[in-house]
Amino acid sequence: MPDTRIYSPECLTISLGAGCELSCSYCYARAEGKKLPERTLSDKDYISCVDSAAAIVAKSCIEKGNPFNFGVQGAGEPLRDFELLVNTWNILSKRCNNSGLQMQSFITTNGQQSQERYQWLAAHFSRICVSVDGPEELHNIQRTSSEPIKDFNRLKRNLNILRSHGSTPVCRSTITRHNADKQKELVEYLHNELGFTSLQFEPVYALSGQSDLHPEPEIFVENFLAAHREAISRG
């Protein structure tokens, strides 16, 4: 029998570093006063690693007849190092074209970068996830910055830019003790006021030193199920 344990990845997921303009209360990159480095590789070494990894993923996808999946996630905001992101996308797109592979791409962003960057994002990524934790006041409790009101307005502007350029952004909400009992209301707000039609609610990661942010399991589950029913009723 063939060895089914052979490593044959179908998705390449990268992080462009831990740099971010926000200081979210639940950020795992800054837990317990620690701060992950914004970058750990030079551009040259990074590009070399990405290209080598892409070759492995492409080979596996060709053998299985599957599309090449490319994701950008991590501790920081991926659009901060925009030139490197564009170079990465170009390298992977070229490899996929040369291999006859369809590329599916996904990225998570905080919605705080320039209009031009979101225009580019809408034209190049098939799934764009934007982090929003609720209405402005609740969002700003969790996703802090030096200019919270301005930042929330910028987020709404960039959502409109993504949609005007043909993208349908997905909302990612981090659920903590601050909003665990408001999940049904989050569905209503995110759909009615921000126009989202796809939502994902995720409980905050369990990090030492941040236990005060963890929602009570029973409260999370009860309200998550209520939110799920509300979302289903809205299609």
Helices and strands as residue ranges (DSSP letters): E 11-14, E 23-24, G 28-33, H 43-64, E 68-72, H 82-99, E 103-109, H 115-124, E 127-131, H 136-142, E 143-144, H 148-164, E 170-175, G 180-182, H 183-192, E 199-203, G 211-213, H 217-233
